[in-house]
């Protein structure tokens, strides 16, 4: 049962034991490739970034990432000579569309979990360039 009222200052300063990592573990039902993606994403952020409420979105992201990698391999191994035939052209078009859909889905999931670079950097907090010059402009421009 939760205690009522304000928390004391002392209770707010209770430190977690050193060496205890509270990162989410990948679900057991995931494949090895999906688990590797999970660990990569989880380790790219602070330990308390992801809570249990993020697990479902993260699982879906890992699934789409692995699926996208499989489709990209298929597309990369596609022989350009096959494009001269209708069946080859249809297959290439279908693979390209599938990769695009996976990419869009991954992007949407990353945005919803605020994992894109855009969501991590606020424009109003970004460091302005010196004297209003563009980074590629020299001192004399």
C-alpha positions in Angstrom: 0.0 0.0 0.0 1.4 3.4 -1.0 2.0 6.0 1.7 0.0 9.2 1.5 1.4 12.7 1.5 4.6 14.2 0.3 7.8 12.2 0.2 10.5 13.3 2.5 13.7 14.7 1.1 15.7 11.8 2.6 13.5 9.2 0.8 14.1 11.0 -2.5 17.9 10.6 -2.1 17.9 6.9 -1.6 20.4 5.6 -4.1 20.1 2.4 -6.0 22.7 -0.3 -5.2 25.7 0.1 -7.5 26.0 -2.4 -10.3 22.3 -3.1 -10.4 21.1 -2.7 -14.0 17.4 -2.2 -14.4 17.3 -2.5 -18.2 14.5 -4.5 -19.7 15.5 -8.0 -20.8 14.3 -9.3 -24.2 11.3 -11.5 -24.1 12.1 -15.2 -24.4 9.9 -15.7 -27.5 12.1 -13.5 -29.6 14.6 -14.9 -32.2 18.3 -14.4 -31.6 18.4 -11.7 -34.3 15.5 -9.9 -32.6 17.1 -10.2 -29.2 20.4 -8.7 -30.6 18.4 -5.7 -32.0 16.7 -5.4 -28.6 20.0 -5.3 -26.7 21.4 -2.8 -29.2 18.5 -0.4 -28.8 18.2 -0.8 -25.0 22.0 -0.2 -24.5 21.9 2.9 -26.6 19.9 4.8 -24.0 20.2 5.3 -20.2 19.2 2.3 -18.1 15.9 3.9 -17.0 14.9 5.1 -20.5 12.6 2.1 -21.2 9.9 1.0 -18.8 7.6 -2.1 -19.1 5.1 0.2 -20.9 7.6 0.4 -23.9 8.1 -3.4 -24.3 5.4 -4.0 -26.8 6.5 -1.2 -29.1 10.1 -2.3 -28.8 9.3 -5.9 -29.6 7.5 -4.8 -32.8 10.4 -2.6 -33.7 12.8 -5.5 -33.4 10.6 -7.7 -35.5 10.3 -5.1 -38.2 14.1 -4.4 -38.1 15.0 -8.1 -38.6 12.3 -8.5 -41.3 13.7 -5.4 -43.1 17.2 -6.8 -43.0 16.0 -10.1 -44.5 14.2 -8.2 -47.3 17.2 -5.9 -47.9 19.5 -8.9 -48.3 17.1 -10.3 -50.9 17.0 -6.9 -52.7 20.8 -6.6 -52.6 21.3 -10.1 -54.1 18.9 -9.3 -56.9 20.6 -9.7 -60.3 19.9 -6.7 -62.6 19.6 -9.0 -65.6 16.4 -10.3 -64.0 14.8 -6.9 -64.6 14.7 -7.6 -68.4 11.9 -10.2 -67.7 8.4 -9.3 -66.5 8.6 -11.7 -63.6 11.9 -10.3 -62.4 10.6 -6.7 -62.6 7.5 -7.7 -60.6 9.6 -9.4 -58.0 11.9 -6.4 -57.7 8.9 -4.0 -57.4 7.4 -6.2 -54.7 10.6 -6.5 -52.7 11.2 -2.7 -53.0 7.7 -2.0 -51.7 8.1 -4.4 -48.8 11.4 -2.8 -47.8 9.8 0.6 -48.0 6.8 -0.4 -45.8 9.1 -2.0 -43.2 11.2 1.2 -43.1 8.2 3.4 -42.7 6.9 1.2 -39.9 10.3 1.2 -38.1 10.4 5.0 -38.4 7.0 5.3 -36.9 7.9 3.0 -34.0 11.1 4.9 -33.4 9.3 8.2 -33.4 6.6 7.0 -31.0 9.3 5.8 -28.6 11.2 9.1 -29.1 14.4 7.4 -30.3 15.1 9.4 -33.5 17.8 12.1 -33.5 15.1 14.7 -34.2 13.3 13.8 -31.0 16.5 13.9 -28.9 17.7 17.4 -29.9 15.5 20.5 -29.4 16.0 23.2 -32.0 15.7 26.0 -29.4 18.4 24.4 -27.2 20.9 23.6 -30.1 24.1 25.5 -30.1 24.0 28.3 -32.6 27.0 28.7 -35.0 29.5 31.4 -34.2 28.4 34.9 -35.3 25.5 33.5 -37.4 27.8 31.9 -39.9 27.0 28.5 -41.4 29.3 25.7 -40.3 30.8 25.4 -43.8 31.5 29.2 -44.1 35.0 30.3 -43.3 36.2 33.2 -41.2 36.3 35.6 -44.2 32.9 34.7 -45.8 
